[in-house]
Every structure is written in C-alpha cells, then in structure tokens.
C-alpha cells in the first residue's frame, strides 16, 4: 500500500481526484447516439424507425427531460440477445472507426495533465460500461464508473442493474465507488469536468467544477455560480 493510500485511509487528505464526463466532454459526440448510428450503418438496426427514436432520445437527454430508466434501457437494449463475445468485433471497429477520430488532442492533453500532477482520474458516464470501457482504456483512464448492463445466461438482457450513472446517480455511484476503496470524497481536493446540465449534481458535489463546451442551461448555471468554463474543442 502506498503512502498516499495510507494517508487517505487514516482520514487525512488523499491528494486530488478528478472526474471526467465522456460524451461531449472528452468526446466530440455522444457514445450512445454514435453506437446506434454505427449499428444502423451495419444494417443491424432499422434506419427509419430506430433512427428517429435515437434522435428523439438524444434531444430529450440534452434538454434534461428524458426519464432515467427510459434512457438507459433504450440504449442498452441495442445489445440485447448477443453475448459480449458476439459483439466484440463490432465493438472494436466502433472504437477505432468512430470513437478515436472524435477524441480531440486537447482532451487527451487535459487528462494527461491531471495524471502527470498525480491526480486520481476517473471517467464517469451515463453510457453503459460495455460501450465505454474501451474508450476509457484508449484515453488512458484506468477507473470507469458507468451504467451497468445485465448479462443473463451469457447474453445481454437489454436491461440495466444498480443505480444508473446519470444525474444524481453519478454522485451516488462515485460515493459508492470511493467507499469500496475505503475512501471518501472529502479526503480529496475534487474536480469534475462536464458539458451537460444532466451533470449539475456532479459538478455541484466537487470543489472545482468545470463546464466544458457547456450546453446553454449549464453555461447559465456556470456563469451564475462563478464556475470555470472551458472551451476544450476549439
């Protein structure tokens, strides 16, 4: 056990912890929407029917009006009926062809800056773990908190389990994650980066909130509260 871990477990400051949202923060786009577009392009989803549903779900997410279960199960439902092994070739192609070109160098540099400073860096995303874990690994983030899909008899059921990692759920999940490590948020100097009004609870929970290319509602909140606004993708 490192000295930093001993200090944290004894109740002293554990250094810095930084939480990064993924979609529209480190990624120029939304992983769920891009995954659906990718599956449509592969002929695995109907372009007319599902494409319209995908656009509607994305619009209501951005507005902060979509229901949590509706949102999570809609996108996890695209995995239903296949095993992780069945999906793996497509998941790898999705990462390399769709996701990697949409990760700005400025986003990678920001993550690396926090890592070089010794921060504990965590990606926290409403998108499910199966879709995002390769992205986190590519960016070089070893800790991922994500919505969890259910496997039943080795295949995805199309449902989720546990607290959805979205809105207030992101705060609940980060506290649970830290508790599993015998740590607590108040033992760190904490920062969080996000673009979305959906992450207002996460940004409000940390000492240093940063709004990244924020949507209009989050920008207004950031201005009102005196939070830093970062134009990362310009």
C-alpha positions as CSV (number, residue, x, y, z in Angstrom):
1,X,0.0,0.0,0.0
2,X,1.4,3.4,-1.0
3,X,1.9,6.3,1.4
4,X,-1.0,8.1,-0.4
5,X,-3.3,5.2,0.3
6,X,-2.2,5.1,4.0
7,X,-2.8,8.8,4.4
8,X,-6.3,8.5,2.8
9,X,-7.4,5.6,4.9
10,X,-6.2,7.3,8.1
11,X,-8.6,10.2,7.4
12,X,-6.0,12.7,6.0
13,X,-6.1,14.3,2.6
14,X,-5.6,11.9,-0.2
15,X,-4.5,14.4,-2.8
16,X,-6.5,15.3,-5.9
17,X,-9.3,13.4,-7.6
18,X,-10.7,14.4,-11.0
19,X,-13.9,13.2,-12.6
20,X,-14.4,13.4,-16.4
21,X,-17.7,13.0,-18.1
22,X,-17.2,11.4,-21.5
23,X,-19.8,12.4,-24.1
24,X,-19.4,15.9,-25.5
25,X,-16.7,16.5,-22.8
26,X,-13.8,14.3,-23.8
27,X,-15.5,13.1,-26.9
28,X,-16.9,15.2,-29.7
29,X,-20.2,13.4,-29.8
30,X,-22.4,11.0,-27.8
31,X,-21.3,7.4,-27.5
32,X,-24.9,6.0,-27.3
33,X,-26.0,8.0,-30.4
34,X,-22.9,7.2,-32.3
35,X,-23.3,3.5,-31.4
36,X,-26.8,3.5,-32.8
37,X,-25.7,5.3,-36.0
38,X,-23.0,2.7,-36.3
39,X,-25.4,-0.2,-36.0
40,X,-27.7,1.4,-38.5
41,X,-24.8,1.7,-40.9
42,X,-24.0,-2.0,-40.3
43,X,-27.6,-2.9,-41.2
44,X,-28.3,-4.2,-37.6
45,X,-30.9,-1.5,-36.8
46,X,-33.7,0.0,-38.9
47,X,-32.7,3.4,-40.2
48,X,-36.2,4.8,-40.5
49,X,-37.7,3.7,-37.2
50,X,-34.8,3.5,-34.9
51,X,-33.0,6.5,-36.3
52,X,-36.0,8.7,-35.4
53,X,-36.2,7.2,-31.9
54,X,-32.4,7.7,-31.4
55,X,-32.7,11.4,-32.4
56,X,-35.6,12.0,-30.1
57,X,-33.9,10.3,-27.1
58,X,-30.8,12.4,-27.7
59,X,-32.8,15.6,-27.9
60,X,-34.6,14.9,-24.6
61,X,-31.3,13.9,-22.9
62,X,-29.8,17.2,-23.9
63,X,-32.8,19.0,-22.6
64,X,-32.6,17.1,-19.3
65,X,-36.2,15.9,-19.6
66,X,-35.7,12.2,-20.5
67,X,-36.5,9.6,-17.9
68,X,-33.5,7.7,-16.5
69,X,-34.8,4.2,-16.9
70,X,-36.2,5.0,-20.4
71,X,-32.9,6.5,-21.5
72,X,-30.7,3.7,-20.1
73,X,-32.8,0.8,-21.2
74,X,-33.3,2.2,-24.7
75,X,-29.6,2.2,-25.4
76,X,-28.6,-0.9,-23.5
77,X,-31.4,-2.6,-25.4
78,X,-29.3,-2.4,-28.6
79,X,-27.1,-5.1,-27.1
80,X,-29.9,-7.5,-26.3
81,X,-29.7,-11.1,-27.4
82,X,-26.0,-11.3,-28.1
83,X,-23.0,-12.1,-25.9
84,X,-20.0,-9.8,-25.3
85,X,-18.0,-12.2,-27.5
86,X,-20.6,-11.8,-30.3
87,X,-20.3,-8.0,-30.1
88,X,-16.6,-7.8,-29.7
89,X,-15.5,-7.5,-33.3
90,X,-18.1,-4.7,-33.9
91,X,-17.2,-3.0,-30.6
92,X,-13.5,-2.9,-31.7
93,X,-14.4,-1.5,-35.1
94,X,-16.7,1.1,-33.4
95,X,-13.8,2.2,-31.2
96,X,-11.3,2.6,-34.0
97,X,-13.5,3.9,-36.8
98,X,-16.0,6.1,-34.9
99,X,-14.7,7.0,-31.4
100,X,-11.0,7.5,-31.7
101,X,-11.3,10.1,-34.5
102,X,-13.7,12.1,-32.3
103,X,-11.3,12.4,-29.3
104,X,-9.7,15.8,-29.6
105,X,-6.0,16.1,-28.8
106,X,-6.9,18.8,-26.3
107,X,-9.0,16.4,-24.4
108,X,-6.2,13.8,-24.2
109,X,-3.8,16.6,-23.1
110,X,-6.1,17.7,-20.3
111,X,-6.4,14.1,-19.0
112,X,-2.6,13.6,-19.1
113,X,-2.1,17.0,-17.4
114,X,-4.1,15.8,-14.4
115,X,-2.4,12.4,-14.4
116,X,1.0,14.0,-14.5
117,X,0.0,16.0,-11.5
118,X,-0.7,12.8,-9.6
119,X,-4.5,13.1,-9.6
120,X,-6.7,10.0,-9.2
121,X,-8.5,10.3,-12.5
122,X,-12.0,8.7,-13.0
123,X,-14.2,8.6,-16.1
124,X,-17.9,8.8,-15.1
125,X,-20.5,8.3,-17.9
126,X,-24.2,7.6,-18.3
127,X,-23.4,5.4,-21.2
128,X,-23.1,1.7,-20.4
129,X,-19.8,0.1,-19.5
130,X,-19.6,-2.3,-22.4
131,X,-19.6,0.6,-24.9
132,X,-17.3,2.9,-22.9
133,X,-14.6,0.7,-21.3
134,X,-12.6,0.6,-24.5
135,X,-12.8,4.3,-24.8
136,X,-11.6,4.8,-21.2
137,X,-8.7,2.4,-21.9
138,X,-7.7,4.2,-25.1
139,X,-7.7,7.6,-23.4
140,X,-5.6,6.1,-20.6
141,X,-8.1,6.3,-17.8
142,X,-8.0,3.2,-15.6
143,X,-11.1,4.0,-13.4
144,X,-14.5,3.9,-15.0
145,X,-17.9,4.4,-13.4
146,X,-20.7,3.7,-15.9
147,X,-24.2,2.4,-16.2
148,X,-24.1,-1.4,-15.9
149,X,-25.8,-3.7,-18.4
150,X,-27.2,-7.1,-17.3
151,X,-26.0,-10.4,-18.6
152,X,-28.4,-13.3,-18.4
153,X,-27.1,-16.8,-19.4
154,X,-24.1,-15.1,-21.0
155,X,-26.1,-12.7,-23.2
156,X,-27.1,-9.1,-22.7
157,X,-30.7,-8.9,-21.5
158,X,-31.3,-5.3,-22.7
159,X,-31.7,-4.1,-19.1
160,X,-29.5,-2.4,-16.6
161,X,-28.7,-3.1,-13.0
162,X,-28.0,-1.0,-9.9
163,X,-28.1,2.8,-9.7
164,X,-28.0,4.4,-13.1
165,X,-24.9,6.6,-13.5
166,X,-26.8,9.7,-14.5
167,X,-27.8,12.9,-12.8
168,X,-28.0,12.4,-9.0
169,X,-27.0,8.8,-9.7
170,X,-23.5,9.9,-10.7
171,X,-23.0,11.4,-7.2
172,X,-24.4,8.2,-5.5
173,X,-22.2,6.0,-7.6
174,X,-19.0,8.0,-7.1
175,X,-19.5,7.9,-3.3
176,X,-20.1,4.1,-3.5
177,X,-17.0,3.7,-5.6
178,X,-14.9,5.6,-3.1
179,X,-16.4,3.7,-0.2
180,X,-15.4,0.4,-1.9
181,X,-11.9,1.8,-1.8
182,X,-12.2,2.8,1.9
183,X,-12.1,6.4,0.8
184,X,-14.4,9.4,0.8
185,X,-14.8,12.5,-1.3
186,X,-13.9,14.9,1.5
187,X,-10.5,13.3,1.8
188,X,-9.6,14.7,-1.7
189,X,-9.4,18.0,-3.4
190,X,-12.0,17.2,-6.0
191,X,-12.6,18.5,-9.6
192,X,-15.1,17.5,-12.3
193,X,-15.5,18.3,-16.0
194,X,-18.8,18.0,-17.9
195,X,-20.7,19.7,-20.7
196,X,-24.2,18.8,-19.7
197,X,-27.0,20.2,-17.4
198,X,-27.6,16.5,-16.5
199,X,-24.3,16.6,-14.6
200,X,-25.2,19.6,-12.5
201,X,-25.4,17.3,-9.4
202,X,-21.9,16.0,-10.1
203,X,-20.4,19.5,-10.7
204,X,-22.1,20.7,-7.5
205,X,-20.6,17.9,-5.5
206,X,-17.0,18.8,-6.1
207,X,-14.7,21.6,-5.0
208,X,-13.7,22.6,-8.5
209,X,-16.4,22.3,-11.2
210,X,-15.5,23.0,-14.8
211,X,-18.1,23.4,-17.5
212,X,-16.6,22.1,-20.8
213,X,-18.2,23.4,-24.0
214,X,-21.4,23.6,-21.9
215,X,-24.9,23.4,-23.2
216,X,-27.0,26.6,-22.8
217,X,-28.5,25.6,-19.4
218,X,-25.2,24.5,-17.9
219,X,-23.5,27.6,-19.2
220,X,-26.1,29.8,-17.5
221,X,-25.5,27.9,-14.2
222,X,-21.7,28.1,-14.5
223,X,-21.9,31.9,-15.1
224,X,-24.3,32.4,-12.2
225,X,-22.2,30.3,-9.8
226,X,-18.8,31.6,-11.0
227,X,-17.6,28.2,-12.3
228,X,-14.8,27.9,-14.8
229,X,-15.9,27.5,-18.4
230,X,-13.5,25.6,-20.7
231,X,-13.8,25.7,-24.5
232,X,-11.9,22.4,-25.0
233,X,-12.8,21.6,-28.6
234,X,-12.0,25.0,-30.1
